[in-house]
Amino acid sequence: MGFLETRALDHERIFMLSCNEGALPPAQTHRSFIPYDIRRVLGLPLPVHGDRVNAYHFYRAVQRSGHVTLLHHEGSGDDTAEPSRYLAQWRTDTGGKSPAVWQLATYLPRQMPGSSAEMRIRKTPAVMCMLERCLEQGLSPSAINTYLACPMDHFLTHVWARPPKEPIGTRIPPDALGTAVHAVYDGIYRPFKDQRIPAPALRIDREQVQALLIEELAAMGLGLELDRGEPLLQVGMAAAAIHRDLVQESEAIGADGVDILLDVEMKLNGVLEVDGRKVPLKGLADRVVERQGTIHVLDLKTGSVDPNKLELLGEDGALNKDHPMAVQLAVYALMVLQQNSSISGIRAGIIPLRRPSQAMDSFLRVQGSDFFTREHAVIVEDALRDVIREMLDPERPIVHCTEARYCRACLA
């Protein structure tokens, strides 16, 4: 049982485990938006108060016990585990005075031998049928990036369609916030489709942007109070990021407007022939504009972007699985060229809302060039064919990639 259950009980014999610093007392992680100094001045709870409560629980648990055994481990390797401060305090305060029999025991933890069986799925005829059916419905940049990062996660998320575990809490889920941000942009830009974007139309007050965000989030039925606590901070930060981007965009296009808005939330489609099989490609481009005679495909990201991770190909000439934004932009660019046979090339870039100033340098690069040509499209098509052939190779099992950091389903 835990400390709380022992408060009103007297035990003749006690075995207390994990008597190490960080476990007894537990490490305090106060997630408060109120700064420490203000909490201290106003008399609000501080980490030291939590330590005092744990100290009381410890001494109350052993108060009337006749035999107490305290166990702590020494750690292993680089893990240096210190005994709890309560043990040293006990020696100082009660050494020789307590009628109880006290026993300290130290142990070295042994790591349990892990299973040698690798997490894998054999490509039986039934599994192959599922993979082929999934490809027939269309391959998106998101699915491609998921496969490159972890084939098992791709199978469970996009083929088997297992819903990922969503965290339960008071925060706005990242995907919901991203959807609301895209909806706000859609409402601002769509009235100017097929015409120059006027700079005054982008000069919107931050409060108005925040009101639009709250309206979109409220329509989702998240069950959160958006006008207080952490959701309010999330909405405020997103509104500030959108406002910064709109201000910078209005300054960049000037009074007359230089960008012709071709579409927002544009549905993209393409096709890739792989060994006699036609695999549909699909995607949704956030914004497509014509700038100085060149088509630009732009994708919004609520975070920042590392321009170094927009180089598409790795040293081996294959798609760089560590550069998912580059893969996404490349598939978008490929589909735009397939849909527009009259153009020789385009540019594809990211609009990072956290740092809008980075947008000028955040363009897809293939072999060092940020102008995506039809020669580059051939390179991308060949790289995608290799991915699809690997996906449909019956001799290659579906395995979990141990280096994957953001599996949504296979480790849920």
N, C-alpha and C positions, 0 to 999 in steps of 0.2 A: 504494500500500500504506500501511498505517498504521504508527505508531511501533513497535509490538510486532514487526512483521515485519522491521524494519531493524536490530534490535539486534546481530545477528551478521554483518551485511553491510557492506562498504565500497563506496560508490558514487562513481564519478568525477564525475558531475554530478547535482545534486539540484534539483528544482523543488518548493518547499514552498508550498502554497496556504493561504489563510485564516489568515494569521499575524496575527490580531487577538485582542485581549484578550477572553476569554470562549470562544475556540476554541482558543487556544494560550497558556497552558494552558486546558483546558476548565473551565467553571464547575463548581465542586464542589457537589453536592447530596447531602450525607450524610444519609440518612434513618435516623437512629438514635434509639432511644427513651432512650438513655443521655445525660444532659445533658453539655454540652461540658466543664464544669469537672471532672466526675467522670472523663471520658475522659482529660483532660489529666493528672490526678493519678495515674491508674492506668497511664499510658503506652499507652493505646489509640490507634489511628490517628486522626489529626486531618486537617482539610483541608490544612494545610501539608505534611503528608507526601505527599499526592497531588500537590501542586505540585512537590515535590522529585523525585518519580518522573518527572513529565513533563519537568522540566528535564534530568534525566539522559538521557532518551530523545532530547531535542532535540540536546544536545551530542554524544551518541554517534552520531547520524545524520550529523552534519556533520563528524565528527572527521577523517576521512581523505579528504574530498571535495576535488576540484580546482576545482570551480565550483559555487557555491551561489546560487540565485535564490529570494528570499523575496518573496511577493506578499501584500499586504494591501489592503483596500478602505477607502475614506474614508467610506462610508455615504452615505445620501441622505435628503433631507428632514430630519425631526426625529431620524433615526437617526444618532447620532454614534458612529462606530466608531473605537476607539483601536487603534494598532499594539500588538502583543504586547510585554509587558515584556522578553521574551527578546531583542528587537531592540536595545533600549537597553542591555541587559546585554552583548550581543555587542560593541556599539561601545565600551563601557567596558573590557571585559576583553581583547579581541583586536584593537582598532583598530591596524592597521599591522603586526601581528605574525604574522597567519595567512598561510601561503603560498597559500591558496585565493583564488580570485577570487569576491568577494561582490558581489551585485547586489540592490538593493532596488527593487521595482516596486510602484507604487500604481495602483489602478484604481477607477473608479466603477461600481458594479454597475448594470446596466440591467435593469429589470423586463421580463420576456418578455411580449409582448402576449398577453392571454388570449383564449380562444375567445369569440366573440360569440354562439355557439349556447347558448340557454338549456336547462337540463335539464328536459325535458318529455316527457309521454306523451300522444299523441292518443287520444281516446276512440273507438276503432274499435268496430264491433259486438262483437268478441271482448272488448274491455276493458269495454264496457258490460254484457255478460253476466256478467263476473266481479264487477263492482260490484253488480249486482242480486242475484246469488247470495249475496254477502257480506251484504247487507242482509236477505235472507230468513232468514239464520241468527241475526240479532239484532244490534242496535247497542248497544254498551256505552259507559259514560262514558269509559273509556280510549280507545276508538276515536274518539269525538267529539273529545276533547281533542287526540289525535294529528292529526286532520284540521285542526282549527283552527290548530294550530301549524305544520303542514307537510303539504299534500295528498299530496306525493310520498312522504313517510315513512309516511303512513297507507296508501297504496296498497301499498307494498312490505311493510309489516309486517302489516296486517290483511286485505288483499285478495289479494295475491300470496303472502302468508305467508312471506316471506323471513326466515329466522332471523337476528337481529342478531348481530354479532360480539361475543363475550363476551371480556372481558379475561382474559389468562392471567397468573396470579400466585399469591401465597400469601394473598391476602385472601379473606374470605368474600364472594361476590357479594351486592350489595344486595338483589336479589330473593329470594335464598335466606334471607338474614337476616330479611327482612320476613315471609316465609312462616313461619319458625320462631317469630317473635314472635306472629303471629296464632294459631298452633297452641297456644302456651302460654296465651294469653288464652282460647281456646276451651275448653281443659281446665279452667281455673279457674272460668269463668262458667257453662258449660253445665249442670252439676248443679242450678243454681237457676233453670232456665227455668220461666216461668209462676208465679214466686213472688218475694217480696221478697228482695233480695240482702242477706244478713247481713254486717255489717261484720267480725266475727271471721274469716270465711272468706277475707277479702282480706288479712289480716295474715300474709303469708308471708315467711319469711326470704329475704334476698337470695341466700344460698348455694343455697337450694332452687330459686329462680327460675333461677339460672345452671345448675343441674343439669338442669332441665327443658329449657332452651334447648339445651344440649349434646346431650341425648338426641334432640331433634328434628333438629338439624343432622347428627348422626351417622347418622340414618336416611336422610338424603338421599344418602349416598355421595359426598360432595364430594372425598374424597381429601385432606383437609387435617388437620393435627395441631391439634386444637382446644384442647389443653392447654398451648400454648406460642406465643410469638411474637405476631404481629399478630392472628391469629384469636382468641387468648385475650383480647387487649385489646378486640376488637370484641364478643365475647360478654360480657365484663365490663361494658362500657359499656351494652349493650342490657339486661342484667339489672338494672343500677342504674336505668336509665330506667323499666323495668317496675315495679320495686320502689317507686320514688318515686310513680308513678301510682297503684299499689294503696294505698299509705299515704294519699295525698290523697283517694282515692275512699272509703276506709273512714271517714275523718274526716268527709267531706261527708255521707254517708248516715246516720251516727249509729248508735247501738246497735240500734235497731229496724229500720232500713232504710227508705228512702223510695222507692227505685226498684224497680219491678216489671220483671223481665227478661222481655221478650217473646220474644227469640230472639238467638242469636249466629250469625255467618256465615250470615245469612238471605238466601236466594235471592229476588231481586226480579224481577218480570216486568211488562211493560206493553206497550202497543201505541200506535202513532202513525199516524193516517191522513194520507197525503200524496198528494193528487191521485188518489184512488181506490185507492191502494196502501196496504196495511197493513204497516208496518215494526215488527217486534218490538223491544222494548227489554229489556235484561237487565242484571243487576248483582248484587253480593254485598255486603250491608251487614254491617259488622263487629259491630255491636251495636245492638239496638233495645230501648228501655226506655220504660216509662210513668212519667213524673215529674210529680207534682202534676196528674194528669188529662190531661197532654199527651204525645203520642207523640214521642219523640226518636230520630232516626236518627243514630248516631254512627260515625265512621270513624277508625280509628287511623292515625297517621302517626309514623314513627320519628324524624322531625326536628321542627323548630319550625314555626310558622305565623305569617304576618303577617295580623292581623285585617283590615287594609285591603284584602287581596286576596280577601276573601270576599263582596264585592259582585258580583252576577252580571252585571249589564248595564253596558255601556259608555255613553259619552255619546251614541252613535248608536242606542241601544236594542237593539243586537245583543248576542249572547253575547261576553263579554270573554275573548279568547283568552289574555290574560296572567294570567287568574285560573282556572287549571284546577281547583283545589279547589272553587271555587264552582260551576263547571259540573258536576262530579261530584256534589256534594251536591244540586244542583237536579234532576238526573235521578233520583237516589235518591228525593227527596221526591215527585216526580211519580209514580213507580211505586208508592210507598206509598199515595198518595191514590187512584190507580186501583184498587189492590187492596182499599181500605177505603172504601167509598162512604158510610159512616155518619159519618165524621169531617170536620170543616170545615177543619182545618189541622194542621200539625206543625212541629216545629223540627228542623233538620239541622245537625250541627256536627262539629268535628274534635277529637280527643283527641291533642294533640301530646306525644309521650313525652319529647321533649327538655326541654320546659317544660310540665308538666301544669297549672300554675297558669293558663296561657293558655286552658284549655278553657272557662272560664266566659264568655269573650268571643269564642270562636271559632265563631260560628254564621253560617250562610248568611244573606245579606241581599239582598232584592229590593226595589228602590225604597225603601231605607232601613229596611225592616221585617225583623226576624229571625223572624217567624212566617209560615210558608209556607202561604198560603191557596189555595183553588181558583181565585181570580182570578189569582194568581201562576202557577198551573199552566197556565192558558191562555196567559200570556205566554211561558212556557218552551216550550210546544208549538209556538207560532208561530215562535219563534226556531229550534227544532230543524227545523221544516219548511223554513225558509230554507236551513239547512245541507244538508239532504238534497237539496233541489232543485238546489243548487249542485253537489253531489256527482254528481248524475245528469244534469247539463246536458251534452249531447253536444258543444256548441260550446265548452265551457270545458275546455282541456287540463289535465292533471295536472302541476303544476309544483312545483319545490322552492322553499320559502320561504327566501330568503337571510337572513332575520332569525331563523330558528329556531335555537335554541341546543342542543337535545338530541335531534337526529335519531338514531334507533337504527339505521336501515337504509339510508337513501338516501345517506349519506356514509360508510358502513362500507367 
